[in-house]
């Protein structure tokens, strides 16, 4: 009862999190698809354009929002992400969307039940480019009680500590100089052992080197032993479930599900299909002993090799049984000798002297 009272006193009523704002893109005249809920802009080389996003506060309190910008990326699940993340831009990416943003406010204060227009100015490269530049504008909320004036006086680490419970929305932005289609292509640029969620995987790094989206892709990946040719591991995606953003790299994981990595020479074989194209790709790679040991030690599905207590117990039991048998045999022999000695003594006791006994015997 005491514990229940203490727990009850420490319970705080927490409201369920809910999105406190929404974003509506203001589509301009050079929008390619007027029915889209994102920006798809046809812009001449070297031109600048300011896009507008109407941010509507759905709460009764003032909120502070921060915009951020990132190029479109392809996640390991085969989806397209327009928000900032830890995925490094691919080497084939010529124009990073984030670098084309030349003017945007650091933050905006949106009054309760009100709205504000976020303006972001883009500057296109002077030379004409093929295909698309894809990216996203992400709107993220700070805590309502967070004071921007106080933040400017805090150190960077302290300011970061004050941010919590953030909401975000991302609006995709696609830029193009023309509507000409771009040929599709796909490469397998690398294969290597790695870790995903503390579990061993072998990644096939599949690249979309073209400045265009590549959608509805089906992937099959197989790892074979280069010496014997035996199939070691394999993985396949759901049909038409993989989508590539322009100029991006997909780390497609083959999950080992607790199987130990072994050092050796291997070949990654990838087959990719779309409705119109098909690719057969291979890449030779090596897993070193040091790499295998390090990844195996970190894999949560691989149990540590414990001291063989079971075998020790079995051995000790066998040894004990042998010792008991030996002891029983020894005691029986000793008892038999004692009985033999006692019988001989009784027989000797019937004679008057030893000489008479010896003569009888």
C-alpha positions in Angstrom: 0.0 0.0 0.0 2.9 2.4 0.8 4.5 1.7 -2.6 1.2 2.3 -4.3 0.8 5.7 -2.6 4.3 6.8 -3.5 3.8 5.8 -7.1 0.5 7.6 -7.2 2.0 10.8 -5.8 4.7 10.8 -8.5 2.4 10.3 -11.5 2.2 13.3 -13.8 -0.6 13.8 -16.2 0.9 13.9 -19.7 -1.0 15.0 -22.8 -0.6 12.8 -25.9 1.7 14.2 -28.5 0.0 15.7 -31.5 1.2 17.6 -34.5 0.8 21.3 -33.7 1.3 22.8 -37.1 0.8 22.0 -40.8 2.6 23.2 -43.9 1.0 24.2 -47.2 3.4 24.8 -50.2 2.5 27.9 -52.3 2.8 26.5 -55.8 4.1 29.1 -58.3 3.4 29.5 -62.0 6.4 27.4 -63.1 5.1 24.4 -61.2 5.1 21.4 -63.5 2.4 19.5 -61.8 -0.3 21.7 -60.2 -2.0 18.8 -58.5 1.1 17.8 -56.6 1.5 18.5 -52.9 5.2 19.4 -53.3 7.3 21.7 -55.5 8.2 20.5 -59.0 9.7 23.6 -60.6 10.9 24.2 -64.2 13.6 26.9 -63.9 16.1 28.4 -66.4 19.8 27.9 -65.7 21.3 30.6 -63.5 17.9 31.9 -62.3 16.9 32.4 -58.7 13.5 31.7 -57.2 11.9 32.2 -53.9 9.5 29.5 -52.8 6.9 30.1 -50.1 5.5 27.7 -47.5 2.5 28.7 -45.4 3.0 27.4 -41.9 -0.3 27.2 -39.9 -0.2 26.9 -36.1 -2.9 24.4 -35.0 -2.4 25.1 -31.3 -3.4 28.1 -29.1 0.3 28.7 -28.1 3.1 30.4 -30.0 5.5 27.9 -31.6 9.0 28.4 -32.9 9.9 26.5 -36.1 13.3 26.0 -37.7 13.8 25.2 -41.4 16.5 22.8 -42.7 17.5 21.6 -46.1 18.9 18.3 -47.5 19.2 16.4 -50.8 17.0 13.5 -51.4 18.5 10.2 -50.3 17.7 6.5 -50.5 17.3 4.6 -47.2 18.4 1.0 -46.6 14.7 0.0 -46.7 14.4 1.3 -50.3 12.5 4.4 -49.6 13.2 8.0 -50.5 13.9 10.5 -47.7 13.9 14.3 -48.2 14.8 15.2 -44.6 18.3 15.6 -43.1 19.8 12.3 -42.1 23.2 10.6 -41.7 23.4 9.3 -45.3 26.4 10.7 -47.1 25.7 12.3 -50.5 26.8 10.0 -53.4 29.8 10.9 -55.4 27.7 11.1 -58.6 25.6 14.0 -57.1 26.6 17.1 -58.9 24.2 19.7 -57.5 23.3 19.3 -53.8 19.9 20.8 -53.1 21.1 22.2 -49.7 23.9 24.1 -51.5 21.3 25.8 -53.8 19.5 27.5 -50.8 21.0 31.0 -50.6 18.5 32.7 -48.3 16.2 31.5 -45.5 15.4 32.6 -42.0 17.0 30.8 -39.1 13.7 30.4 -37.3 10.1 31.8 -37.3 7.7 32.4 -34.5 4.2 31.3 -35.4 1.5 32.9 -33.2 -1.2 30.7 -31.6 -3.9 29.8 -34.1 -2.1 31.9 -36.7 0.2 31.4 -39.7 3.4 32.7 -41.2 4.9 32.5 -44.6 8.4 30.9 -44.8 10.3 32.1 -47.8 13.3 30.2 -49.1 15.4 31.5 -52.0 17.1 29.1 -54.4 19.9 29.9 -56.8 20.3 27.5 -59.8 23.7 26.8 -61.3 24.6 28.9 -64.3 25.1 25.9 -66.6 22.2 23.8 -67.8 22.0 20.4 -66.2 20.2 17.2 -67.2 17.6 15.5 -65.2 16.5 16.6 -61.7 17.8 18.1 -58.5 15.8 16.6 -55.7 15.7 17.7 -52.1 13.5 18.8 -49.3 12.6 21.6 -46.9 12.0 20.3 -43.4 10.1 22.3 -40.8 10.8 21.4 -37.3 9.3 22.7 -34.1 11.0 23.7 -30.9 9.4 23.4 -27.5 6.9 26.3 -27.0 8.5 27.5 -23.8 12.0 27.7 -25.4 13.2 31.3 -25.6 15.2 32.2 -28.7 16.7 35.3 -27.0 18.0 33.1 -24.2 19.3 30.6 -26.7 21.6 33.2 -28.3 23.3 33.7 -24.9 23.8 30.0 -24.2 26.7 27.9 -25.5 26.1 25.5 -28.3 26.0 22.4 -26.1 23.6 24.1 -23.6 21.3 25.3 -26.3 21.1 21.8 -27.7 20.1 20.5 -24.3 17.1 22.8 -24.3 15.6 21.3 -27.4 13.2 18.4 -26.9 10.0 16.8 -28.1 10.2 18.1 -31.7 7.7 17.8 -34.5 8.7 17.9 -38.2 7.2 18.0 -41.6 9.1 17.8 -44.9 8.1 19.2 -48.3 9.9 17.8 -51.3 11.4 20.1 -53.9 12.3 19.0 -57.4 14.2 21.4 -59.7 14.7 20.9 -63.5 15.9 22.9 -66.5 13.9 20.9 -69.0 11.4 18.0 -69.3 13.7 15.7 -71.3 13.8 12.1 -69.8 17.1 10.7 -68.7 18.3 7.1 -69.4 18.2 4.8 -66.4 21.3 3.0 -65.1 22.5 1.0 -62.1 25.9 0.0 -60.7 27.2 -2.2 -57.9 30.1 -0.2 -56.6 31.0 -2.1 -53.4 30.2 -5.0 -51.1 31.3 -5.4 -47.5 30.3 -6.9 -44.2 28.7 -4.6 -41.7 26.3 -4.2 -38.8 22.6 -3.2 -38.8 20.8 -2.8 -35.4 23.7 -4.7 -33.7 23.2 -7.6 -36.2 25.6 -8.8 -38.8 24.8 -8.0 -42.5 26.6 -8.0 -45.8 25.8 -4.9 -47.7 25.5 -4.6 -51.4 26.0 -1.0 -52.3 23.8 -0.4 -55.3 24.0 3.0 -57.0 21.6 5.0 -59.1 24.2 7.2 -61.0 21.6 9.1 -63.0 19.9 12.4 -62.1 16.4 10.9 -62.2 14.2 8.8 -60.0 14.4 5.0 -60.4 11.3 3.4 -59.0 9.6 0.0 -58.6 12.8 -1.9 -58.5 13.1 -5.6 -57.4 16.5 -6.7 -56.0 18.0 -10.2 -55.5 21.4 -10.3 -53.8 23.5 -13.5 -53.4 26.9 -14.0 -51.7 29.0 -16.9 -53.0 32.3 -18.3 -51.8 34.9 -17.3 -54.4 36.9 -20.5 -53.9 34.1 -23.2 -53.9 31.4 -21.2 -55.7 28.9 -22.3 -53.0 26.1 -19.9 -52.1 26.6 -18.6 -48.6 23.9 -16.0 -48.1 21.1 -14.5 -50.0 18.4 -11.8 -49.7 15.6 -10.4 -52.0 13.3 -7.5 -51.8 9.5 -7.5 -52.2 8.6 -7.1 -55.8 8.8 -3.5 -57.1 9.4 -2.3 -53.5 12.7 -0.4 -54.0 12.8 3.3 -55.1 16.0 5.3 -55.7 16.3 9.1 -55.5 18.5 10.7 -58.2 22.2 10.2 -57.8 22.0 8.1 -54.6 23.5 4.9 -53.1 21.5 2.1 -51.5 23.1 -0.1 -48.9 21.0 -3.2 -49.5 21.6 -5.5 -46.5 21.8 -9.3 -46.5 20.9 -10.3 -43.0 22.8 -13.2 -41.4 20.3 -13.9 -38.6 22.9 -15.1 -36.1 25.2 -17.0 -38.5 28.9 -16.4 -37.8 30.8 -14.3 -40.3 33.8 -16.2 -41.6 36.9 -14.7 -43.1 37.4 -15.4 -46.8 37.0 -14.3 -50.4 33.5 -13.8 -51.7 31.5 -12.5 -54.6 28.4 -10.4 -54.4 25.9 -11.0 -57.2 23.0 -8.6 -57.6 20.1 -8.9 -60.0 17.9 -5.8 -60.4 14.7 -5.5 -62.4 12.2 -2.8 -63.2 9.3 -2.9 -65.6 11.5 -1.8 -68.5 15.1 -2.7 -67.5 17.2 -5.5 -66.0 20.8 -5.5 -64.6 23.2 -8.4 -63.6 25.9 -7.0 -61.4 28.9 -8.6 -59.5 31.6 -7.5 -57.1 34.4 -9.4 -55.5 35.2 -8.6 -51.9 37.0 -10.0 -48.9 36.2 -10.4 -45.2 39.3 -10.4 -43.0 39.6 -12.4 -39.8 39.9 -9.2 -37.7 36.7 -7.8 -39.3 34.8 -11.1 -38.8 35.8 -11.3 -35.1 34.9 -7.7 -34.4 31.4 -8.0 -36.0 30.7 -11.4 -34.5 31.5 -10.0 -31.0 29.0 -7.2 -31.5 26.2 -9.3 -32.9 23.4 -9.7 -30.3 22.1 -12.8 -32.0 25.3 -14.7 -31.5 25.7 -16.1 -28.0 29.0 -15.8 -26.3 31.0 -19.0 -25.9 30.6 -19.9 -22.3 32.7 -22.2 -20.1 31.6 -25.8 -20.9 30.1 -26.5 -17.6 27.9 -29.3 -19.0 30.8 -31.3 -20.3 32.7 -30.7 -17.0 29.7 -32.0 -15.1 29.4 -35.1 -17.3 33.2 -35.8 -16.9 33.1 -35.4 -13.2 30.1 -37.7 -12.9 31.8 -40.4 -15.0 35.0 -40.0 -12.8 32.9 -40.3 -9.6 31.2 -43.5 -10.9 34.5 -45.1 -11.8 35.9 -44.2 -8.4 32.8 -45.6 -6.6 33.1 -48.9 -8.6 36.8 -49.1 -7.8 36.1 -48.5 -4.1 33.3 -51.2 -4.0 35.6 -53.7 -5.7 38.5 -52.8 -3.3 36.2 -53.2 -0.2 34.9 -56.6 -1.5 38.4 -57.8 -2.0 39.5 -56.6 1.4 36.4 -58.2 3.0 37.1 -61.5 1.2 40.8 -61.5 2.4 39.6 -60.7 6.0 37.1 -63.6 5.9 39.8 -65.9 4.5 42.2 -64.9 7.3 39.6 -65.4 10.0 38.7 -68.9 8.7 42.3 -69.8 8.7 42.8 -68.6 12.2 39.9 -70.5 13.5 41.1 -73.7 11.8 44.6 -73.2 13.3 43.1 -72.7 16.8 41.8 -76.3 16.8 45.4 -77.7 17.0 47.7 -77.7 20.0 50.7 -76.3 18.2 51.7 -75.1 14.7 53.7 -78.1 13.8 50.7 -80.4 14.1 48.6 -77.9 12.1 51.3 -77.7 9.4 51.5 -81.5 9.1 47.7 -81.7 8.7 47.7 -79.1 6.1 
